[in-house]
Amino acid sequence: MTLFIRDVPQTERPRERFVREGAKALSNQEIIALLLRSGTKEISALHVASELLMRFSTLAQLSEASLEEIQTIRGIGFAKAIELAAAIELGKRIQRERRVERAVITSLKTRSSSSWMMCARCNKSILSLYT
């Protein structure tokens, strides 16, 4: 028997806990259930999220899953698979932006080490930055 959101006390529902305690207080299952919004007549969004997490052992594996693989989970059709994949892609883009922000050169010492690393990455013989 699956537990439906309507059976959970209102103060303990994922949406209400998100507002009250913040996203960090929620489990991966609850966050995925929020993204899915609903389950089916037979199973709740929490159950669908649980099935996803069992099928893909880690969030990293889920993030690499194809739309077809995500749709193998009962309760996830084409639209929900796309919505979930879009949310994952948005998270990846945020991470990329943060990496770029951290790479900002702030001192002469950082410039020289950054120059060397960029040189090695780009396979160029000389890369210099002038102050």
N, C-alpha and C positions, 0 to 999 in steps of 0.2 A: 504494500500500500504506500502510495506516495503522499508526501506532505505538501499541501497546497499553501500558497501565500495567505489565502483567506483564512486558513486554519491557524496561522501564526498570530500571536497577540500583536496588535497594531504597533506597539512600541518596539517590537523586536523584528519587524519587517525590514528587509535590506534598504529600501528607499528612506524610511524614517530614520534608521540608524545612520545612514549616510549623512543626512541633514544634521542630526544631533551630534554624531561622534566624528564625522569626517570619513573620507574614503579609506584611509589607512586602517580603520577599525574593522573593515569588512574583509572577509575571506575572498580568495580568488573565485570561488564558486558563487558567492553573492554578487560580486562585481560583474561576472559574466551573465548571471541571471538578470541583472539590471539592464545590461546591453540587449539581451534577448527579449525582454519585456514580458513575454508570455510563453507558456508551454503549449500543451495540447489539452484536449478534454480529459485525457487519461493521466498525463504527467505534467508536473509543474515546471516552471522555468528553472527552479533550483535543481530539479532532477535532471533536466536536460543539460544544465551546466555541469553537474556532477558526472554525467556520462561523457561529456567532452573532456573533462579533466582525467577521467579514467582511460579514455582512448588515446589521448595525447598526454603522456606522463608529465611533461613540463610545459610551462607557458612558452618556452622557446620552441618546442616541437609544435605546439598549436600555432605559433606565429609563422611557421614554415609550411603549414598544411595547405593543400590546394582547396579550392571551393568544393570540388567533388568529394574530397576526403571529409571535409567538415559536414557536408550534406549526408554522409552516411549515418550520422547521429539522428535517431528518431526525434522529431520535433524541430529539426532545422532544415528548412527548405532553402531555395535559391536566395530569396530576399534576406533572410536572417544570416545566411552564410556570407553574403556580401556586406551586410552591416557589421558583422563581427570582424571580417577581414579589413574593412575600412578603419575600424577603431584600432586594430592592431597596427595598421600602416601609419595611422596618425601618431601612435606611440613611438614607432620607429623614427619618424621624421622629427619628433621632439628630441629624441636622443641624439640624432645627428646634429641638430641645431646646438644642443648643449656641448657636444664635442668641439664644434667649431668655435663657440664662445670661449671655451677653456683654452683654446690654442692661440688666443690673442697674445701678441708679443708686448711685454710690458717693461722690459729692461734690455740693456746692451748684452748682458749675459744670456738672457733668454733668446735674443736675436741670433747670437752666434750658434747656440745649440740648435735652435729651430732651423737655421740656415743649413746646417750640416744634415739634419734629419730630412729636410725637404730635398736636399741634394741627393741623398741616398735613395729616397723614395722615387724621385723623378729620373734617377739614373743619369744625372747631369754631372759634368766634371767640376763646374764652379758655379756657386750661387752666392752672391753677396748682397747684403743689405747695407745701405748707407744711412747714417743718421743725420 
